[in-house]
Structure formats: structure tokens, C-alpha cells
Amino acid sequence: MKKRSWVTLGFVAVLLLIGISYVSLIGITPTDTKIIDLLHENEETLLGVVGVVGSGIARDENNHLIGIAVYMEGNLTDLQHLPRALGEFTVYIKELTEASEFEKERMIIYNKYYNLLSVTTDEASYQQNDDVTITVKNESNETFTFGNSVYNLYFERWNGSFWESYAGIIGLEVITYLMPGEPGEIAYELGWQTDTPFPSGTYRVVSTGWIDQNGRAIRVWGNTEFTVS
């Protein structure tokens, strides 16, 4: 009888251990699943920043998961607008040009309007006081919105190391739209503002807007470079 009791108790103990182990396991969320959930929860915040193309799981050279990767384009992103961490995970910011094809394919969230706002100038090189015609075009199938009448256009100058803000284009503070396939033109005289005379150098003109998608603002942007001699 004693032996049978011990066997029964042992069997019950094993069942209890199995049950506890199972409950513990089903309560554990895999790390990559946590990151995927966090990215979807913060999609509006991340894709609401100019220059952010997408985000995914950051891994080191040994393919070990180390946090969250945010991919940006063309040094357009104001890094102050990006979080340093999401939940328990560090955010690593990376230029899109430095990302591998594998990383690009494995983005969890992606700005599907990337590269669909085109910005062009009528020439590639200008002289001081030349007139520049800037064309902004919506290449998507949805309406783009801008905060002023000049499509939020502004100039940046290359200082040899990075792009720095140079001059804005003054326009009316009214909401402006670009319909699908619609272009808009703005004429600007280089150097008409005496405090920003556009000396010789390399510049780029940038346009930023957004698309309202189910109450979420997803950023759109475009830019093009030119020189002044």
C-alpha cells in the first residue's frame, strides 16, 4: 500500500510540474513578436517623421537580435523626433543606403509613399540671382497635403560634411493639396533675400507634406540637388 501511495504521489507531482511548465511557457512572448507588436503600435509616430522609410528588427553581425532598426533617407530626419527606445528595446537609426537588401525586405512597417513625391528643378546649375523653377509632383494614387501654398519647400546647403538648413520659401499659410498625378510649380529668385545670397556651392530643395490615412498622418517628402557657381 505504501508503495502504491508513493507511486501515485510521484505521478501527481510529475503532472503538476508539467502543468506549471506549460503555463510558464504559454505566458512567454517571443522577443521578435514583442518588437513586431511595438512597431505596429508606434507606426503612426515613426512614419509621421520626415525621412523615415520604415522600421524592423535590428541585428548584429552575428544575427543576434539587439533592438529596433529605423531606416531613414537622405539625412532628412530630425533625430530629435525619433525615440531612443521603444519599450525595453533600443532604437538604432540607420541610413537606407547602408541597409542590406535582406534588411529592406524584412521591414515590419514601411512608408508605401516613399519616393512618390517628386521634386525637380528646371536646371542642374545656376548663377547668383537666377530664377529657379521648382516642380513638385504627386506620383501616387492618393491626395498629398501641405501646410502652405509653396508645398513646404525649403533649401539646404551641403557644408562638406552634412546638409544644413539654409533658407525657406515664403508662402501663404493655407492648406494646399496635390491630387494624384498633379504637378505644382513655384518660381524662386536665388539670392532675393539679402541675408541668404546663395554663394557658390551645392544645394538641395526639399518639399514635405503628408497623407491622411484613416486619421493617421503619414509623411511624404522629396528633394533634388543643384549647384550655384
C-alpha positions as CSV (number, residue, x, y, z in Angstrom):
1,M,0.0,0.0,0.0
2,K,2.8,2.3,0.9
3,K,4.5,1.7,-2.4
4,R,1.3,2.4,-4.3
5,S,0.8,5.7,-2.5
6,W,4.3,6.8,-3.3
7,V,3.8,5.9,-7.0
8,T,0.6,7.8,-7.0
9,L,2.1,10.9,-5.3
10,G,5.0,10.8,-7.8
11,F,2.7,10.6,-10.7
12,V,0.7,13.6,-9.4
13,A,3.9,15.5,-8.8
14,V,5.1,14.9,-12.4
15,L,1.7,16.1,-13.7
16,L,1.9,19.2,-11.6
17,L,5.4,20.0,-12.9
18,I,4.3,19.5,-16.5
19,G,1.3,21.8,-15.9
20,I,3.4,24.5,-14.3
21,S,6.0,24.3,-17.1
22,Y,3.2,24.6,-19.7
23,V,1.6,27.6,-18.1
24,S,5.0,29.3,-17.8
25,L,5.8,28.7,-21.5
26,I,2.5,30.0,-22.8
27,G,3.0,33.1,-20.8
28,I,6.3,33.9,-22.5
29,T,6.1,36.2,-25.6
30,P,9.0,35.7,-28.0
31,T,11.2,38.8,-28.3
32,D,10.7,39.2,-32.1
33,T,6.9,39.1,-31.5
34,K,7.2,41.9,-28.9
35,I,9.1,44.0,-31.4
36,I,6.6,43.4,-34.1
37,D,3.7,44.4,-31.8
38,L,5.6,47.5,-30.6
39,L,6.3,48.7,-34.2
40,H,2.6,48.3,-35.2
41,E,1.6,50.2,-32.0
42,N,4.1,53.0,-32.9
43,E,3.6,53.0,-36.7
44,E,2.0,56.5,-36.7
45,T,4.7,58.0,-34.6
46,L,7.6,56.6,-36.7
47,L,6.1,57.1,-40.2
48,G,5.0,60.6,-39.1
49,V,8.6,61.7,-39.2
50,V,10.0,63.2,-42.4
51,G,12.6,60.9,-43.9
52,V,11.7,57.7,-42.1
53,V,11.2,54.9,-44.7
54,G,10.5,52.0,-42.4
55,S,11.5,50.0,-39.4
56,G,12.3,46.4,-38.4
57,I,14.3,44.2,-36.1
58,A,17.9,45.3,-35.5
59,R,20.5,42.5,-35.5
60,D,24.3,42.5,-35.0
61,E,26.9,40.9,-37.3
62,N,26.2,37.6,-35.8
63,N,22.5,37.9,-36.5
64,H,21.7,38.3,-32.8
65,L,18.6,40.4,-32.0
66,I,19.8,43.7,-30.4
67,G,16.7,46.0,-30.7
68,I,14.7,48.0,-33.2
69,A,16.1,49.4,-36.5
70,V,14.7,52.7,-38.0
71,Y,15.7,53.4,-41.6
72,M,15.9,57.0,-42.9
73,E,16.6,58.5,-46.2
74,G,18.9,61.3,-47.2
75,N,19.7,62.8,-43.8
76,L,16.3,64.4,-43.9
77,T,15.2,63.2,-40.5
78,D,15.3,65.4,-37.4
79,L,16.6,62.8,-35.0
80,Q,15.1,64.6,-32.1
81,H,11.7,63.4,-33.3
82,L,12.7,59.8,-33.1
83,P,12.6,57.8,-29.8
84,R,15.8,56.4,-28.3
85,A,13.9,53.3,-27.2
86,L,10.5,51.6,-27.6
87,G,9.5,49.6,-24.6
88,E,12.6,47.7,-23.5
89,F,14.3,47.9,-26.8
90,T,17.0,50.3,-28.0
91,V,16.3,52.1,-31.3
92,Y,19.1,52.0,-33.9
93,I,18.9,54.6,-36.6
94,K,20.4,53.7,-40.0
95,E,20.7,55.3,-43.4
96,L,18.7,53.4,-46.0
97,T,21.7,53.4,-48.3
98,E,23.6,51.4,-45.7
99,A,20.8,48.8,-45.3
100,S,21.2,45.4,-47.0
101,E,18.5,44.0,-49.3
102,F,17.7,41.5,-46.6
103,E,17.0,44.3,-44.2
104,K,14.9,46.2,-46.7
105,E,12.8,43.1,-47.4
106,R,12.4,42.4,-43.7
107,M,11.0,45.8,-42.6
108,I,8.0,45.3,-40.3
109,I,6.4,48.7,-41.2
110,Y,7.1,50.6,-44.4
111,N,6.2,54.0,-45.8
112,K,4.5,52.9,-49.0
113,Y,4.5,56.6,-50.3
114,Y,8.3,56.7,-50.2
115,N,9.7,58.2,-53.5
116,L,6.2,59.2,-54.7
117,L,6.6,62.9,-54.1
118,S,9.0,64.1,-56.9
119,V,10.8,67.4,-56.8
120,T,12.8,68.7,-59.8
121,T,14.4,72.0,-60.9
122,D,14.5,73.3,-64.5
123,E,18.3,73.3,-64.4
124,A,21.0,71.5,-62.6
125,S,23.3,74.5,-62.2
126,Y,22.6,78.2,-61.6
127,Q,24.2,81.6,-61.2
128,Q,23.6,84.0,-58.4
129,N,20.2,85.8,-58.8
130,D,19.0,83.3,-61.4
131,D,15.3,82.3,-61.4
132,V,14.7,78.7,-60.4
133,T,11.5,76.9,-61.4
134,I,10.7,74.1,-58.9
135,T,8.2,71.4,-59.9
136,V,6.6,69.3,-57.2
137,K,4.5,66.3,-58.4
138,N,2.3,63.7,-56.7
139,E,3.2,60.4,-58.2
140,S,0.8,58.4,-56.1
141,N,-2.9,57.4,-56.4
142,E,-3.9,59.4,-53.3
143,T,-4.0,63.1,-52.4
144,F,-1.0,64.8,-50.7
145,T,-1.5,67.6,-48.2
146,F,0.9,70.5,-47.5
147,G,0.9,73.2,-44.8
148,N,1.4,76.2,-47.0
149,S,0.9,77.4,-50.6
150,V,4.5,76.6,-51.6
151,Y,4.4,72.9,-50.7
152,N,6.6,73.4,-47.6
153,L,9.6,74.0,-49.8
154,Y,12.9,74.9,-48.3
155,F,16.6,74.9,-49.2
156,E,19.6,73.2,-47.5
157,R,23.3,73.6,-48.3
158,W,26.0,71.0,-48.2
159,N,28.8,72.2,-45.9
160,G,31.2,69.4,-46.8
161,S,30.1,67.0,-44.1
162,F,26.3,67.2,-43.9
163,W,23.2,69.1,-45.1
164,E,22.3,72.2,-43.1
165,S,19.2,74.4,-43.2
166,Y,19.7,77.4,-45.5
167,A,16.6,79.2,-46.5
168,G,12.8,78.8,-46.7
169,I,10.4,79.9,-49.4
170,I,7.7,82.2,-48.2
171,G,4.2,81.2,-49.0
172,L,0.6,81.6,-47.7
173,E,-0.2,79.7,-44.5
174,V,-3.0,77.7,-46.1
175,I,-3.6,74.0,-46.6
176,T,-2.7,73.1,-50.1
177,Y,-3.4,69.8,-51.9
178,L,-1.8,67.9,-54.8
179,M,-4.2,65.4,-56.4
180,P,-2.9,62.1,-57.8
181,G,-0.6,62.8,-60.8
182,E,-0.9,66.6,-60.3
183,P,2.2,68.8,-60.6
184,G,2.7,72.2,-58.9
185,E,5.2,74.9,-59.9
186,I,7.0,77.5,-57.8
187,A,9.3,80.2,-59.2
188,Y,12.1,81.5,-56.9
189,E,14.9,84.0,-57.5
190,L,18.2,82.9,-55.9
191,G,19.5,85.5,-53.5
192,W,16.5,87.8,-53.5
193,Q,16.7,87.6,-49.7
194,T,19.8,89.7,-48.8
195,D,20.7,87.6,-45.8
196,T,20.8,84.4,-47.8
197,P,22.7,85.3,-51.1
198,F,23.3,81.7,-52.2
199,P,27.1,81.7,-52.7
200,S,28.8,79.1,-54.8
201,G,28.1,75.6,-53.6
202,T,25.8,72.5,-53.6
203,Y,22.2,72.9,-52.5
204,R,19.1,70.8,-52.4
205,V,15.4,71.9,-52.3
206,V,13.1,69.8,-50.2
207,S,9.3,69.5,-50.1
208,T,7.5,67.9,-47.2
209,G,3.8,67.0,-46.8
210,W,1.6,64.2,-45.5
211,I,-1.2,61.9,-46.4
212,D,-4.2,61.4,-44.1
213,Q,-4.8,57.7,-43.9
214,N,-7.7,56.7,-41.6
215,G,-6.9,59.6,-39.3
216,R,-3.2,58.9,-39.3
217,A,-0.7,61.3,-40.8
218,I,2.0,59.6,-42.9
219,R,4.8,61.8,-44.1
220,V,5.7,62.3,-47.7
221,W,8.8,64.1,-49.0
222,G,11.0,64.7,-52.0
223,N,14.2,66.6,-52.8
224,T,16.6,67.4,-55.6
225,E,20.1,68.8,-55.7
226,F,21.6,71.7,-57.8
227,T,24.7,73.8,-57.8
228,V,25.3,77.6,-57.8
229,S,28.5,78.9,-59.4
